[in-house]
Amino acid sequence: MTESFPRRHARTRGFTLGAPRSFTVSDDGGRVAFLRSTSGQDPTNRLWMLDVATGAERMVADPARLLADLGEEGLPPAERARRERARESGGGIVAYAGDPGLTKIAFAVGGRVVLADLADNLIVSLPAESGAFDPRPSPDGRRVAYVCGADLRVVDAAADGRDRLIAGEPGAAVSWGSAEFIAAEEMGRSRGFWWSPDSQSLLAARVDTAEVPVWHIASPADPAAAPTPVAYPAAGAVNADVSLAILTLDGRRVDVAWDREAFEYLARAVWAPRRNPVIAVQSRDQRALAVLEIDPDSGATTEIARQSDEHWVELVPGTPAWMGDRLVTAEDRGSARCLVIDAEPATPDTLQVRSVVAADEHRVVFTASEDPTEIHVWQLDRDGRLHRLSDLAGVHSAAAAGGTVVTARAAGPGRTAATEVMTPTGRIPIASAAAAPPLSPRPRFCVVGSRELRAAVVFPSDDSGADGDSLPVLLDPYGGPHAQRVLKARSPFLVSQWFADQGFAVVVTDGRGTPGRGPAWERAVAGDLAHPVLEDQIDALDALAEQHPRLDLSRVAVRGWSFGGYLAALAVLARPDRFHAAIAGAPVTDWRLYDTHYTERYLGRPDRNPEAYTRTSLLELAGGLSRPLLLICGLADDNVFAAHTLRLSQALFEAGRPHQVLPLPGVTHMTPQEQVAENLLLLQRAFLFDSLDAGPPE
């Protein structure tokens, strides 16, 4: 029998296994490190190196062989948490760090620190403490810093080297060298220590969670297991107390001083290549961001830039950076998010900057969009010339250094994925071992309505387009801030195409609040995460039905996960006249239960703006449910806790409103487990068939 699409999609992690990823370019541009597994069904990533001069690849490290030599050991809890925050579903080597020349690369395998010495062609297991994660070599390659539990440690880069404690405190509340939950989940900062360029010091974060409310994740399927405590800063609650210190290898500690009451969040930190480290700190209300330079001898800080906004300052990945001695940021100026060099806009208002990839004294490489459905790689030269490096339509990412740029184009409708190393003398392809999906998405991209909403419609693969052949409609959005679904790439539409092949017309819409269309568009959801978002879904649905009369508006369902789950439940609760069934996976149901940085950005603090929380709460609407609703939650989810689903279910039950709940023991916010991922799709299909009186195509 041929395996079903749900099983193959689950086994291949959405057909991403085997694709090259996580690129790093050496500072001279001569080497490119990356991760790749051996096939589309192999979840174990290996470390590879490409020699740019010759175009030759070689495998640097195979974790399976390393574990055979070292002995199997489970992942430390902190590494599991890091992978959850990064939505990492692969195995083997999933993260690594190298010195500037990529001559020495460190990574963790089974909680052990491993160093690949490329100059001597050696793989060395360092005498570090077990349970290690996030190892990073010093710039001179002589030592590796890493985190073990709540401690920051340094081990010499030799098999018989010395391991020592750099920072650590007794008790469970304080940790050194790790990113706190908010930084990793919401701010895009996954690390908590940074080497000095001279390899003699570390800038390290100290995180104290003593005042953060403790929530518990129980395991109902195992009543003998004790609940797991989690320090979770829900909206309005106390955040972790995050401070910084410069720690020298000879034992000196210099505490970094800034106004932590005014600027509670440590958003970014960079040190190399400058002598002094630079940090970006953000106020609790997120309306101000300051860039501060640290004096490493005294810990004093000097403000060198500031951004402010009446709603919030967006954190742009890769910033701040430096073009030689010139400060590089990305800021909202008028209708665009611009690249800014020393406070002066350097890109036109036709470009929406997404991230800064790399910067040196000659150039800045960044990603940006002219059309919100595409993301391209751009280069700004020191003389102000601007050119696009990605020449084909689609969604691109990049890594760069030393004049070498790696561009990765996601597979799109009618296009295969492609990764190229661009050098001044030519291009070198990097092969992918990813499996080809058994179906080919065929989204029809549209711009609809007075707000020019970006939307896509997906019809069955064998659709003839015959008049009168009406189809039930399935909305398949995310719909919330910081994420897009309507992109000219293949992966966002694989599952949508499968649902279409079951006999649905699938509609995907990016409404107000989603990225890629400028500051005003993103800020249109300030104070209200419900009504603008739902209104855009309805407006797009109506406009698409006019273009495609086969959309049966008397049979409309909506499915989603996370914010998409919130939107799905909101649709049937608030507008049962338009939506006839919903599947809400891991939905936020009461924003008072979600974290500070995300929620307060849009709704403010609940004690100061309670009406915003009431206005957007699904619990307030529970009594009006009149349509089929399936709620799904992972009982081990530490991002959107199961309490969201259970409280909504309780409110529905008390109001006498029938609904279905699917609790998933041991499942987090991700669902990478093969059986779970496959059966979730099959169960959703059955629910939709029953709820819409639909069935598989004949």
N, C-alpha and C positions, 0 to 999 in steps of 0.2 A: 504494500500500500504506500502511496505517496504521502509524506508527512504533511499535515495541515499547515497553513500559513501561521496560525497562532503558535504552534509548536516551534516552527523554524524561526519565527520572529523572536520568541523567547530564548531559544538556544543560542542565537547569534547576537543577542543583546541589541536587537533592532538592526541587524546586519552591519554592526560596527566592529565586531571582532575581526582581527586580521588587518585592519586599516592602520597605516602609520599615524602616530599622534605624539603629542608632548615634545615638540621640537625645541632644541637649544642650539644656537650657533656660537662657535668660539669667537673670542673678541677680535681675532685677526681674519675671521671669515673663512678659515681653511677647513673647519670640521663642523659637522652637523650630527648631533646626538638625537636619538628618537626612540620611541617604544613601538613595538609591533609584535603581535602573536603570529603563530605559523600558519593559521588557517581561519576561515570564517566561523569555525566551531570551537576554536581553541581560546579559552579565556585567560591563558597565562601569557602575560607580556614579557618579552625579552628586551634587553637593552642593545641597541644597534648604533654603529658609527659610520658615517659617510665621509670619505676623503674627497673634498671638493676638487682638488687638483686632478685626481684620476677618475673620479666618479665611482670608485669601488666602495661597496658596503661590506661590513663584517659584523657578525654578532659578537658583542662584547661580553654579555653575561646571560646565562640561562638559569633562571631561578630553580627549575626542576633539578638540575645537576647540583646546584648549591645546596638545596635542601637535602639531597641525598648524602652530601658530605657533612653538612652541619647537623643533620637531624631535624625532624619536623618540630615546629613549635607554633602555637597559635598566635594570632594577631593580638597585640596589646590593646586594651580598651580605648586608649587615646587614638590609636591608629584606626580602629573601627569607626570612632566618632569622626575623625578627619575625612575618611572615605564617604561617610554618610553626608557630611556637609558638602563635599565635592561631587556628590551623586556618582561616585565611582562604583561601577558594577564589574570591572575586570579584576583579574588576579595577577599573581606574580609580582613583577616590578611595576608599580603603578605611579611612582614618583621618584625623582632622582635630582641631584644637584651636583654641579661640577665647579672646578676652579675656572677662572676666566679663559684659559686656553683649552679647556676640556681635555687636559692631560690626566686629571684624576677626577673620578666620578663616584659619588657615594650614594648608597640606597640602602633600604632596610629589607631584609628577607626574614620572615618568621620572627620578627622582633630583634634581629641581630644586625649590627652595622657591618656592611660590606663595602670595600673600596676597590674600584677598578683602576689600576695604574696602567694607563695606556702606553706610557713611555717604555716601561719594562714588560708590558704585556702580562701583567699579573692580576689575579683576583685574590684579595686578602680579606679574611674575616678578622676584623679588629677586636681587640680585647675590651670591648665595651660591655656595659651592663645589659642583661637580657631585658626585653620589653622596650627596646629603643624604637623611636620613630623620628622622622624628619631630620636625618643626618645631612650636614652640609660642610664641605671642605673649606678650609681657610683659603684665601686667595693665593697664598704661596704653596698650598697643597701639603703642608707639613702636619696638619691636624684636622680633625673632624669634630664639629660640635653637633650635639644631638640632644633630644629630650627623652627622658626616661621617667615615666610616671609624672610627678610634679616638679622634677629637677632638670636643670640644664647642666650638661656635662660636656667635657672635651676629652677626646682620646687621640693619642699620637697616631699618625698614619703609618704604622708599622705593626707587624704581627706580634712583636714583643714590646709594643709601646706602652705608655702609661695612660691610665684613665683617671680622671679626677672630676670632682664636683666643682662647678663654677658658681651655681646659685641653687639654693633649695631651703625650704623652711618646714619645720614639723607641722603637722595638722593637715586636714583634708581641704581646707578652704583656699590655700595659696598655692599657685603654680608659677613656674618660671619658664619662659621660652615658648609658650604655646599661645595660639590665638583663642580668645574666648568665644563662646557660642555666637554672640552677635556679630563679631568680626568675621567669622568663618561663614556663617549662614547668610548674612545680609550685606556686609560691606566688601566682600571679595578679598579680605585679607586672611590668608590661610596660615600664615607663619607668625612666629613671635620672637625671632632673634635674627640679627644681621651682623656679619663680620665687618670689621674695619678693613680698609684697603691695605693697611700694613700688617694685617693678620695678628695683631697684638691685643685686640679688644673685641668685645661683643656688645652691641646694643641689644638689650633684652627687655621683654615685656614681663612685668609682674602683675598677675591677675589674682585678685582677692574676691571670692564669691561669698564671703561670710554673711553679707546682708541680702543676698539674692534669695528670693523665695525658693523653697525646695518643693518640687513636685515629684511624684512617684509614678513609675511605669511598672505595673504589675503583670504577671504572667498567668492569666486565669486558667490556661490549659495545664499549668503545673502549680497546683495550690501549695506545694511544699517550698516553692522558690520565693525568696524574700523579694519584695518590690525594689526596683532600682531607683535610688534618689537622683534627681536631675535638678541642677540649679538653673531655673528657667525664668528669665526676666520678662514677664507678661506686661502688656501695655500698662503704663502708669506705675509699674513697680520699680524697685531699685535695680540698677544695672551692676554688673561686675565693676569693681574699682580697678582700673587699669592704669598703671604707671610704668615708667621706663627708668632703666639705669644703664650706665656704661660700665662694663665689667672687664677689667684687664686680666691678662693671664697671670700676672704676678700678684693677684689678690686684691687689687684696689677697686672700690665701688664708688661711682659718681652718679648720684641721683639727678635725673633730668627734671628741670623745673619749668612748668607752664601753668597757666590758670586752668586747673582741671575742673573747677566748678563751672566756669564759663564754657569750656570745651571738654566735654565728658568723653567723647569718642575718639580713640586713636584709629584713624582711618587708614593711614599709609605711613611707611617708613622706608627710606632709602639711604644708603651710605655711599658705597662706591658709585662713581669714581672720585667723588669729592673728598677732601680731607675731613670735612665736618658732615655729620649725618643731618638729614632733613626729614621732618615729619609733617603730615597733614592731620590736623585735629578738627573735630566737628562739634558744634554745640548740640545739646540734647534736643532742641527743636529743629535742628538740621538747617536752620536758616543762615548759618555762618560757617565758613570753613577757613581756617588759617594755616598757612604754610610757614613752618618755623625752622630755623637753622639752629643746631645745637653746638655749643662750645664743648668739645669732649673733655676739656680739662676742668671746667667748672660745673657743667651741666646747665648753665644758663641758656636761654633761648632768645632768639631775635626773630621777630616777624618779618618775613620778606614778601608775603603776598596774602591777600584776603579776598574771599568771594562772599557775597551775600545775596539772598533772594527772599521775597516776601512769603514764599511757600516752602521751598527747600533747595539746597545746593546739591546737585547730582554728583555722586562719586564716579569718576570716569576711570576705568582700569588703565594702569600704566602711568598715571600722573600722581605727583609731579615727576618730571624728568628734566634732563639737561641737554641742551645743544651747545656743547662746549661750556661757556660760562653764562649762557642764557637760559632762563627758567622756562620750561615748557609745561603748560597746563591746558586743560580743555574747559571752556566756560560758555555759559549761555549768554549770547549777545543778540538781542532782537529775536528774529525768527529762527536762529540756528544755534547749534552747539558747535562752537568754533575751536580750532586749534589756536592757542594764544602763546606768543613768544614775548617774554618780558612785558606782559600786560597789553600787548598789541595783537589784535586779531590777525591771523595769518592764513585763514582759509575763507572762501566766499560763503555767502549765506545760502547757496544752493547745496552745500554739503552739510550733513549731520554727522559729526565725529562720534564714533563708537568707542574707540580705544586707542591708546598710544602703544605701539608694539615695541619700538626701540628708538633710541636717540643717541647721537654722538655729535662731535663737533662739526660734522659735515652735513648731517641730514636728520630728519625725523620720519620714521615709518609709522603709519597709523592706518586704522580702518575707518571707513565712513560710508555713508549712503547718500546718493542722489535720489534714487527711487527706494522707498522703504522696504520693498520686497527683495532688494539686493544689498549685499555688503561687499565692498571692494577694498583692496589694499592700495594705499597712496603713499607717495614720498614727497616731502617738502625739503628742498635743498636749502643750504644756508643763504644762498642769494635770493631766496623767495620763489624760485621756480617750483611749480606743483605738477606732478604727473601721476597718472594711475598706472600701477604695476600689474594688476590683474586685468587681462584683456578680454576674457570671455564672461558672458552674463552668468550670474549666480551668486552664491554666498561663499565668501572667502575668509580665511584666517591666515595668520602669518607669524613668523619669527625672523629676527634679523640681527646682524652684527657685522662689523668689519666690511661693509659693502656687499655682503651676501644676504639674500632674502629668500626664505622658504615660504612659498604660497601654497595653501591647501584649499582646493575648491571642492565643496560638498557636491555629491551626486545630485543632479536635478532632473526634472522631467525631460527625458530624451538625452541626458548627458551622464557620462560616468564621472566618478570622483577622480581628481587628479592632484598630485602633489609634485611641485617642481622646486628645485633649488636654482635661483636666479643669481648669476654671477656676472661681472663685467664682460666676460668672454663667452657666455652661453648659458644654456639651461640643462639641468640634470634631473630626469624623472626619478621619483622614489616609488617603487612598486607597492601595490596593495595586495593583501591576501584575503580581503573580505569577500564573503559569498554574495552572489547576486540574488536578490529577492525573486520569488516566483511570480510576482506581479509587478507591473510597472504603473505607478501613479500617473494619472492624466488630469491634474487639476486645471480648471479653466479660470484664469485670474481675471478679476473684474475690479473696476473702480465705480462705486455706486453711491447714490444719494447726494444730498446737498453738502454733506461733510466729506465727500470723496473717500468713503470707507474702502479700505483694501480688503477684498474678499476673494474666496475661491469656491468653486462648485466642483464636486467630484461625482461623476456618474458611473454606473457599472461598466466594467471593462469591455463587455460584449454589447454595450448599448447601441441600438440602431438609431436612436433619436426619433423614433416614430411618433407622430402626433397622437395625442390621446392616451399614451401609455404613462399614466401618472405614477409617481413614486412617493412613498412616505419620505419625510425629510428628517435628517439627523443633523443637528448642530453639533459641531465637534471643536469648540473653542478652548483657548485658555482665557483670553479676554482681559487679563489684568496687567498691572504695571510690570516693567522689566522683562517681559517675554513676548515673543511673537510666534505666531503659527503660520501666517501668510508670508512665506518666504519661498523664493525660487530654488528650492532644494527638495530632495527626494524624501528624506527621513520624516519631515512633518506630515507627510501624506500617505505613508505606507499603511498605517492602521485605518486611516480614513478611506483609502481605496478598498481595503478588505471589507469594511462595512458597506461601502457602495456596492461591492460585488455580491453582497447578501440581499440586495434589492432596495437600497436606499439612495436618495440623492443627498450627499453629505455637503454641508455648508460650513465653511470656516471663515470667521471674520475677526479682524483686529480693529477694535474700537478705540475710543479715547482712553488715554492712559498708557497705551502700548508704545514702545520706543520706535525711533526712526523717523518721526515726523515733526520733531522740534519741541522746544520747551513748552509752548502754550498747549500743544496737544497732550503732552504728558501731564501737565498740571490741571487739565480739565476735570480730573477726578479728585482734586483737593477738597477734602471735607465730605466726600460722598463716593464711596467705592461701589455703590449699588446702581443708582438710577441712570447715570450717563452710560455705564457699561451695558446694562440691559437694554436701554433705549437703542443703542447702536446695533445690537444683535437683531432687534426687531426691525429696525429700519433697513438693514442690509437684507434680511430675509424677504421683506416686502418688495424691495427693488429687484432682487434676484428672481423672485417669482414672476415679476412682470417680464423679465428677459427670458425666463425659462418656465413657460406655463405648466410644464409637467410636474413642477413641485406642488405636491398636495398639501396645502396649508391647513387642511382639516386633520392631518396626521403628522404632527411635528414633535420630535423628541430632542433632548439635549443631553450630552454626556460630557464629563470633564473630571479633572483630577486637580487637587490643591485649590488654587484660585478658580480653576475651571469647574471644580466640584462645587464651590460656593456659588458660582454663576448658574450652574445647572439647577441646584436646589432653589435658588432665588427665582429662576424663571417659572417653575411650576407653582411656587408659593405666591409670587406677586402677580403673575400674568397667566392664570390657568385658561384664560380665553384664547391665548396664543400657543401655549405649550401643553402638550398632552401626556408627556411622560418625561422622567429625568433619572439619570444615573449620576450620583454625586460621590466621587471618590475622594477620600481624605479632605472633606470640605471644612473650611473655616466657617463656623456657624455663629460665633459670637466673637467679635474682634477684641473684646476684653481679654480673651484667652490666647491671643497671638502676641508675638514678641514686640519689644519696644521700638526698635529701630525701623522696622517695616511699617508697623501700624501707626505709630505716632507721626511718621512722615506725612501720611495722607489724612489722618483723622485727628491729630493732636492728642493730648493726654486726656484720658477719660474723665478725670476730675475737673478739667477745664472746658471740655467740649463734649459733655455727656450726650447731647442730642445727636451728634454724629454717630455715636456708637449705637444708640437706639434706632436711628434711621437705617442703619446698615445691618442690623442683627436679624438673622433668620429665625431666632426664637420668638421674636415679636410677631412673626407671620404664621407660626405653626398652626394656629386654629383655622386657617383658611385653606389647608391642603385638600384638594379635591381630585388630584391626578395621581397616577402611580409614581412612586418615588422609591428608588433603591439607594440606600446609603452603604458605602463601603469604607472601612477604616482598618489600618494596621494597628494592632494593639501594642506594638513596640515602637510606634512613631514618636520621636522626640522633637518633631518640628510642629506638625499639626496633631496634637495629642488626641487620643481616642475620645477624650471628654467632649470634644466638639460634636462628634457624631452622637454620642450617648445622651448629651443634654438635649439635642434636637429631637432624638427619638423619644426621650422622656416627655418633652413638651407636646409632641404629636400624640403620644399615647394618652396623656392626660386630657387632651382635647378630643379624644375619640377618633383620631384620623389614622386609618390603616396605612401602613408603609412596610418596607422590607429593610432589614439590616443584615449586612454580611461582615462580621468581625473576623479578622485574619490574625490568628496567634503567631507571634514571632516575626511579623512583617513590619517593616519600618515605612518611612515615607516613599522609599523606592520599592519596587517589586521585581527584583532581578531573578528570583527563584523561578526556575523553568516551569514547574508545574503550576505555580501561582499565577505567573504571567499568562500562560496559555489558557488556563481555566477561567481567568477573569474575563478574557475576551469572549470565550464561549458562553459564559453565564450572562454577560451583557447582551449578547446577541439574542439569547432566549428570552430575556426580559423585554427587549424591544419588540420581538415578534408577538409576545403575549399582550403587551400594553397597547400596541398600535394596530392590532389585528392584522399583522403583516406576516410574511413568510418568505422562505427562500425562493429566488427566481426559478421559474420552471425551465 
